[in-house]
Structures are given as structure tokens and as C-alpha cells.
Amino acid sequence: MEVLVYDPQGAFSKMLQKSDLSYGEFHVSKDLTDVNFDENDYVAVVFFAYSAGDLLSLLGVYKRNIPIILCSLDKEVYKKAQGVYGVISVDMTKHKSEIIEYFNSILSVTV
């Protein structure tokens, strides 16, 4: 079982892949249209939003009963994500070690 990582720019997904995460099976995608949810068993979706416009892509996975971890450097996007039921928001402005520690705690509960 994999964790789907949606990262349209690819910057943060590289950080996750090179870090010491306890869960290491990731499928990275820059475009959700190439993801077949029916064939793949994803246990969670890590969704990187660089702008409020990126949140529209989230609609394609929101109703699939998969835990969604939304990450953003944009404080406005981060605050909006906190109010969405079923979405775990991650503030990517924190130090890398804090982010990785938080990801490990989230993935150990959701996966």
C-alpha cells in the first residue's frame, strides 16, 4: 500500500523522499489525471498546495475516503485547510526536522 504524494512543482516531494520517514512507500504525481484510484490502494494522500488555485485539484480526491494531508507554505491556504473536515493541514514554513517528525506521527496513525 502506498501514500500518494501530489506535488505539482516537485519541490516538497523530493524532501519527503530523501528524509527519514518511517513510512517509505510513496507514489509521486505532478498531475492527478494520471492517477488511477480504482487500481491503486492508497492509504493516504499528501497534497502540496502552492496557491489557493491548487486547492481545486483537491476536489478530485476529497470524496474518496482517503486521509488527506494538505501541506502549504501559503499561510492563507494553510488556514483555509484547517477548516476543512477530514483534512490534516501541515504548515510547511516550519523547520524540516519538525515537518518530518509531524509527518511520521500523522502517517503512523493514518496508515
Secondary structure in CASP SS format (residue, H / E / C, confidence):
PFRMAT SS
TARGET T0000
AUTHOR 0000-0000-0000
METHOD secondary structure of the structure
MODEL  1
M C 1.00
E E 1.00
V E 1.00
L E 1.00
V E 1.00
Y E 1.00
D C 1.00
P C 1.00
Q C 1.00
G C 1.00
A H 1.00
F H 1.00
S H 1.00
K H 1.00
M H 1.00
L H 1.00
Q H 1.00
K H 1.00
S C 1.00
D C 1.00
L C 1.00
S C 1.00
Y C 1.00
G C 1.00
E C 1.00
F E 1.00
H E 1.00
V E 1.00
S E 1.00
K C 1.00
D C 1.00
L H 1.00
T H 1.00
D H 1.00
V C 1.00
N C 1.00
F C 1.00
D C 1.00
E C 1.00
N C 1.00
D C 1.00
Y E 1.00
V E 1.00
A E 1.00
V E 1.00
V E 1.00
F E 1.00
F E 1.00
A C 1.00
Y C 1.00
S C 1.00
A H 1.00
G H 1.00
D H 1.00
L H 1.00
L H 1.00
S H 1.00
L H 1.00
L H 1.00
G H 1.00
V H 1.00
Y H 1.00
K C 1.00
R C 1.00
N C 1.00
I C 1.00
P C 1.00
I E 1.00
I E 1.00
L E 1.00
C E 1.00
S E 1.00
L C 1.00
D C 1.00
K H 1.00
E H 1.00
V H 1.00
Y H 1.00
K H 1.00
K H 1.00
A H 1.00
Q H 1.00
G C 1.00
V C 1.00
Y C 1.00
G C 1.00
V E 1.00
I E 1.00
S E 1.00
V E 1.00
D E 1.00
M C 1.00
T C 1.00
K C 1.00
H C 1.00
K H 1.00
S H 1.00
E H 1.00
I H 1.00
I H 1.00
E H 1.00
Y H 1.00
F H 1.00
N H 1.00
S H 1.00
I H 1.00
L H 1.00
S H 1.00
V H 1.00
T H 1.00
V C 1.00
END
